[in-house]
Amino acid sequence: MFNNKLFSMNYRRGNTLCVLQLWGSACFQHIESYQRRSLAPVHYAPRSPDVSRADDQYLSKEKSMGIMSKLGQQWRKPTGSLGRLLLSAMNINHSKLTDWALSHISIGRHDTILDVGCGGGATVQKLARIASEGKVCGIDLSEESVKVSNRRNKQLIKTDRVEIRHGTVSSLPFSDAMFDLVTAVNTHNYWPNLVADMREVLRVLKPGGKLMIVGGGYKGGKNANRNEKFAKLVNIPLHSVNELSKLFSMAGYADVQIFEEHDRGWICGTGTKPL
Ligand SMILES: C[S@@+](CC[C@H](N)C(=O)[O-])C[C@H]1O[C@@H](n2cnc3c(N)ncnc32)[C@H](O)[C@@H]1O
C-alpha cells in the first residue's frame, strides 16, 4: 500500500542527500579549479596552544578567503543551517569508518568514554550501545554540534547514560583519570596544538586507558592527492602513518599502534596511558 508519509520522508531525505552529494562533488571540483587559477595564496598559519582564541583568530583570518574555504570551515566548526546539514551527512558518511576503527579496540560494558569533536553525535550513540552499562560523554567546540548531538542522544541523556558538553580538547572540563577510552573521529587535524591536546587527553585518561584517533584522510592511502589539496585549502596538517605514531609517543602514550586501510584511505591510531 502506498504510504504518503513515508514517501514524503524518503523524498525529503533523498533531496537532502542529493544536495549534499552535489555539494561534496562541487567542493572537490572547485578545489582543483581554485588551485589552477590560484585565486588566493594558501597560508599555513602557526598554531597557538591557546585554544579558543587560536580557533577564533584563525577563523577570522579565513574570512578573506574564497567561498570554498568558507565551506571548508564548516568541517572545522559547523555553524548554522549549513552546519546542521553537514553534521547529519557526517553522521551517515563517517559511520563505516567509525565501525572499522572501533573493531581495533575492546570496549567494556561498564566503560566510561569520551568522544572528542563529537559532531552530530552518532559515535557517542554507537559507544553508548557498546558500553551498555557505562557512561559516554561527548565534547565539541561547535555549539551547533552540541545541539545536534543532544538531539540525537535525547533518550540516552534522559537516563544519564550520555552527556554532551561544549568545549575544546585543549582544556577538557573533566577531572584527571576519568575515562577508560577517548575517541576522536575526523577531528584531530583541526586541533590547535596536536601534541599538547593529546597530552590533555592523557590527563583525563585512567592509567591503562586508551586514546583512539581516527581519520578518513591522511598523508598516504588511496586519496592522498585529493586529501593534500583539501588540506591546503582549509589549512590543516595531514600526517603519515609514521608521523601519527611519533605524535602519540611525543605526547606520552605507550603501546602505540597505527592501523591503515590503504584502499579506503582510512587511518586509526591507538595509544595507552602508562600505568
Ligand atoms: C569533521 S567534524 C567530525 C565530527 C564527528 N566526529 C564525525 O565523525 O562525524 C569535526 C568536529 O570536530 C570539532 N572540533 C574542531 N576543533 C575542535 C576542538 N579544538 N575541540 C573540540 N572539538 C573540535 C568540530 O566542531 C566538528 O564538530
Ligand as a Chemical Component Dictionary entry (heavy atoms), coordinates in Angstrom:
data_LIG
# 
_chem_comp.id                   LIG 
_chem_comp.type                 NON-POLYMER 
_chem_comp.pdbx_formal_charge   0 
_chem_comp.three_letter_code    LIG 
# 
loop_
_chem_comp_atom.comp_id 
_chem_comp_atom.atom_id 
_chem_comp_atom.alt_atom_id 
_chem_comp_atom.type_symbol 
_chem_comp_atom.charge 
_chem_comp_atom.model_Cartn_x 
_chem_comp_atom.model_Cartn_y 
_chem_comp_atom.model_Cartn_z 
_chem_comp_atom.pdbx_ordinal 
LIG C1  C1  C 0  34.734 16.964 10.595 1  
LIG S1  S1  S 1  33.803 17.103 12.088 2  
LIG C2  C2  C 0  33.698 15.404 12.635 3  
LIG C3  C3  C 0  32.568 15.199 13.588 4  
LIG C4  C4  C 0  32.374 13.763 14.111 5  
LIG N1  N1  N 0  33.481 13.323 14.927 6  
LIG C5  C5  C 0  32.128 12.808 12.993 7  
LIG O1  O1  O 0  32.937 11.877 12.804 8  
LIG O2  O2  O -1 31.129 12.956 12.278 9  
LIG C6  C6  C 0  34.994 17.807 13.203 10 
LIG C7  C7  C 0  34.374 18.178 14.543 11 
LIG O3  O3  O 0  35.440 18.492 15.441 12 
LIG C8  C8  C 0  35.066 19.646 16.185 13 
LIG N2  N2  N 0  36.277 20.346 16.653 14 
LIG C9  C9  C 0  37.172 21.044 15.909 15 
LIG N3  N3  N 0  38.139 21.556 16.681 16 
LIG C10 C10 C 0  37.861 21.157 17.958 17 
LIG C11 C11 C 0  38.500 21.392 19.214 18 
LIG N4  N4  N 0  39.596 22.160 19.299 19 
LIG N5  N5  N 0  37.945 20.836 20.324 20 
LIG C12 C12 C 0  36.814 20.086 20.240 21 
LIG N6  N6  N 0  36.164 19.850 19.067 22 
LIG C13 C13 C 0  36.674 20.379 17.939 23 
LIG C14 C14 C 0  34.258 20.473 15.188 24 
LIG O4  O4  O 0  33.465 21.444 15.808 25 
LIG C15 C15 C 0  33.456 19.405 14.468 26 
LIG O5  O5  O 0  32.232 19.133 15.087 27 
# 
loop_
_chem_comp_bond.comp_id 
_chem_comp_bond.atom_id_1 
_chem_comp_bond.atom_id_2 
_chem_comp_bond.value_order 
_chem_comp_bond.pdbx_ordinal 
LIG C1  S1  SING 1  
LIG S1  C2  SING 2  
LIG S1  C6  SING 3  
LIG C2  C3  SING 4  
LIG C3  C4  SING 5  
LIG C4  N1  SING 6  
LIG C4  C5  SING 7  
LIG C5  O1  DOUB 8  
LIG C5  O2  SING 9  
LIG C6  C7  SING 10 
LIG C7  O3  SING 11 
LIG C7  C15 SING 12 
LIG O3  C8  SING 13 
LIG C8  N2  SING 14 
LIG C8  C14 SING 15 
LIG N2  C9  SING 16 
LIG N2  C13 SING 17 
LIG C9  N3  DOUB 18 
LIG N3  C10 SING 19 
LIG C10 C11 SING 20 
LIG C10 C13 DOUB 21 
LIG C11 N4  SING 22 
LIG C11 N5  DOUB 23 
LIG N5  C12 SING 24 
LIG C12 N6  DOUB 25 
LIG N6  C13 SING 26 
LIG C14 O4  SING 27 
LIG C14 C15 SING 28 
LIG C15 O5  SING 29 
# 
